[in-house]
Amino acid sequence: MSDPRDLDSKTVFEALKRGDVLLVDVREPTEFANQRIHGALLHPLSTFEPRAIPANPGRQIVFQCGSGKRSRMALDKFMAETGAEAAHLAGGIAAWRAAGLPCVSINPATGQVEDHGRY
């Protein structure tokens, strides 16, 4: 049985398009700079402060990282310290990219920012 707080890429993508999700990227700044999902806020796990996450009653908080491990840690810490419900992107940005969903990245050959589609 799967955990309802483990959201798949397509579910998060559709919720982002509707404006129903606040996506919080818990990777480090260099990871975020190299590749990120449109609209994600950066709150690195290394300096993570759950109460600094902006609450918005109309939007679900969803944590995201590279593979899903750090986002799950952030989710657990967030829920324990705030008592608020939230979720995370299962499989992280790796699963997002595998699903062919849009992101922003740096081309390592040119150093240019590439926008791989928007929602």
Backbone hydrogen bonds in HBPLUS format (Angstrom, degrees):
<---DONOR---> <-ACCEPTOR-->    atom                        ^
c    i                          cat <-CA-CA->   ^        H-A-AA   ^      H-
h    n   atom  resd res      DA  || num        DHA   H-A  angle D-A-AA Bond
n    s   type  num  typ     dist DA aas  dist angle  dist       angle   num
A0006-ASP N   A0003-ASP O   2.96 MM   3  5.51 168.0  1.97 121.2 125.1     1
A0088-HIS N   A0005-ARG O   2.84 MM  83  6.14 157.2  1.89 176.1 171.9     2
A0007-LEU N   A0088-HIS O   2.90 MM  81  5.97 167.4  1.91 172.8 172.9     3
A0090-ALA N   A0007-LEU O   2.84 MM  83  5.54 150.4  1.93 146.0 155.8     4
A0012-VAL N   A0008-ASP O   3.11 MM   4  6.45 162.6  2.15 156.8 161.8     5
A0013-PHE N   A0009-SER O   2.81 MM   4  5.99 162.7  1.84 155.7 161.3     6
A0014-GLU N   A0010-LYS O   2.97 MM   4  6.13 166.7  1.99 149.0 151.7     7
A0015-ALA N   A0011-THR O   3.04 MM   4  6.22 157.5  2.10 145.0 151.6     8
A0016-LEU N   A0012-VAL O   2.82 MM   4  6.03 153.2  1.89 152.4 159.9     9
A0017-LYS N   A0013-PHE O   3.01 MM   4  6.31 158.6  2.06 150.7 156.1    10
A0018-ARG N   A0014-GLU O   3.15 MM   4  6.43 146.4  2.27 141.3 149.8    11
A0019-GLY N   A0015-ALA O   3.03 MM   4  6.15 117.4  2.44 134.4 150.3    12
A0020-ASP N   A0015-ALA O   2.86 MM   5  5.08 154.5  1.93 158.4 154.2    13
A0019-GLY N   A0016-LEU O   2.99 MM   3  4.95 143.3  2.13  98.5 109.9    14
A0060-GLN N   A0020-ASP O   2.77 MM  40  6.19 155.8  1.83 157.0 149.2    15
A0022-LEU N   A0060-GLN O   2.77 MM  38  5.97 160.7  1.80 150.4 152.3    16
A0062-VAL N   A0022-LEU O   2.97 MM  40  6.09 166.8  1.99 150.8 150.6    17
A0041-LEU N   A0023-LEU O   2.86 MM  18  6.28 162.6  1.89 154.6 157.4    18
A0024-VAL N   A0062-VAL O   2.79 MM  38  6.07 164.0  1.82 157.0 160.8    19
A0064-GLN N   A0024-VAL O   2.81 MM  40  5.95 142.5  1.95 154.6 151.0    20
A0025-ASP N   A0041-LEU O   2.66 MM  16  5.77 156.2  1.71 162.6 171.2    21
A0043-HIS N   A0025-ASP O   2.90 MM  18  6.02 171.0  1.91 160.4 161.7    22
A0026-VAL N   A0064-GLN O   2.83 MM  38  6.12 160.2  1.87 167.9 174.4    23
A0045-LEU N   A0026-VAL O   2.89 MM  19  4.99 155.0  1.95 135.1 127.5    24
A0031-GLU N   A0028-GLU O   3.00 MM   3  5.40 120.2  2.37 110.4 125.1    25
A0032-PHE N   A0028-GLU O   3.03 MM   4  6.30 161.5  2.07 157.4 163.4    26
A0033-ALA N   A0029-PRO O   2.84 MM   4  6.01 156.2  1.90 148.6 155.0    27
A0034-ASN N   A0030-THR O   3.05 MM   4  6.19 148.6  2.15 140.9 148.4    28
A0035-GLN N   A0031-GLU O   3.07 MM   4  6.31 148.3  2.17 148.7 156.5    29
A0106-ILE N   A0034-ASN O   2.89 MM  72  5.10 144.0  2.02 144.5 141.1    30
A0036-ARG N   A0104-VAL O   2.79 MM  68  5.32 155.9  1.85 153.7 161.4    31
A0104-VAL N   A0036-ARG O   2.82 MM  68  5.32 165.4  1.84 159.1 164.0    32
A0040-ALA N   A0037-ILE O   3.11 MM   3  5.76 163.6  2.14 143.8 143.5    33
A0047-THR N   A0044-PRO O   3.14 MM   3  5.67 152.2  2.22 112.0 119.2    34
A0048-PHE N   A0045-LEU O   3.23 MM   3  4.55 171.9  2.24 101.7 101.3    35
A0052-ALA N   A0049-GLU O   2.87 MM   3  5.50 161.9  1.90 124.9 131.1    36
A0053-ILE N   A0050-PRO O   3.20 MM   3  5.71 167.0  2.22 114.9 118.8    37
A0059-ARG N   A0056-ASN O   2.95 MM   3  5.55 172.1  1.95 128.9 131.4    38
A0087-ALA N   A0061-ILE O   2.97 MM  26  6.40 144.2  2.10 149.5 160.3    39
A0063-PHE N   A0087-ALA O   2.89 MM  24  6.34 159.5  1.93 140.7 141.5    40
A0089-LEU N   A0063-PHE O   2.81 MM  26  6.21 154.1  1.88 169.1 178.1    41
A0093-ILE N   A0065-CYS O   2.83 MM  28  6.22 156.7  1.89 149.0 153.4    42
A0094-ALA N   A0066-GLY O   3.09 MM  28  5.90 156.9  2.15 149.9 153.6    43
A0072-ARG N   A0068-GLY O   3.17 MM   4  6.07 145.9  2.30 130.6 138.6    44
A0073-MET N   A0069-LYS O   3.15 MM   4  6.47 151.9  2.23 143.4 151.1    45
A0074-ALA N   A0070-ARG O   2.86 MM   4  6.14 158.3  1.91 150.8 156.6    46
A0075-LEU N   A0071-SER O   2.85 MM   4  6.02 155.8  1.91 143.6 150.6    47
A0076-ASP N   A0072-ARG O   2.95 MM   4  6.17 167.0  1.97 150.0 152.7    48
A0077-LYS N   A0073-MET O   3.00 MM   4  6.20 162.4  2.03 148.6 153.7    49
A0078-PHE N   A0074-ALA O   2.77 MM   4  5.88 162.4  1.80 152.2 157.8    50
A0079-MET N   A0075-LEU O   2.92 MM   4  6.09 171.4  1.93 158.1 159.6    51
A0080-ALA N   A0076-ASP O   3.01 MM   4  6.08 157.0  2.06 144.0 150.8    52
A0081-GLU N   A0077-LYS O   2.97 MM   4  6.08 157.1  2.03 150.6 156.1    53
A0082-THR N   A0078-PHE O   2.89 MM   4  5.86 150.5  1.98 150.9 158.6    54
A0083-GLY N   A0079-MET O   2.87 MM   4  4.90 143.6  2.00 124.8 134.4    55
A0092-GLY N   A0089-LEU O   3.03 MM   3  5.32 161.2  2.07 128.2 130.5    56
A0095-ALA N   A0091-GLY O   3.11 MM   4  4.85 153.8  2.18 119.8 123.2    57
A0095-ALA N   A0092-GLY O   3.12 MM   3  5.56 123.5  2.45 106.8 118.3    58
A0096-TRP N   A0092-GLY O   3.13 MM   4  6.46 155.5  2.19 144.9 152.5    59
A0097-ARG N   A0093-ILE O   2.85 MM   4  6.01 164.0  1.88 148.7 151.2    60
A0098-ALA N   A0094-ALA O   2.97 MM   4  6.14 156.5  2.03 142.5 149.7    61
A0099-ALA N   A0095-ALA O   2.96 MM   4  6.14 135.9  2.16 140.6 151.3    62
A0099-ALA N   A0096-TRP O   3.19 MM   3  5.22 131.0  2.45  94.3 107.1    63
A0101-LEU N   A0096-TRP O   3.23 MM   5  5.72 166.9  2.25 155.2 152.3    64
A0100-GLY N   A0097-ARG O   2.86 MM   3  5.03 157.5  1.91 107.9 114.8    65
A0116-HIS N   A0103-CYS O   2.82 MM  13  5.28 153.2  1.89 161.4 166.3    66
A0105-SER N   A0114-GLU O   2.93 MM   9  5.32 163.4  1.96 151.8 157.1    67
A0114-GLU N   A0105-SER O   2.67 MM   9  5.32 170.7  1.68 171.3 173.0    68
A0107-ASN N   A0112-GLN O   2.86 MM   5  5.45 168.9  1.87 158.2 160.1    69
A0110-THR N   A0107-ASN O   3.21 MM   3  5.54 128.2  2.49 105.3 117.4    70
A0111-GLY N   A0107-ASN O   2.61 MM   4  5.19 155.5  1.67 162.9 167.8    71
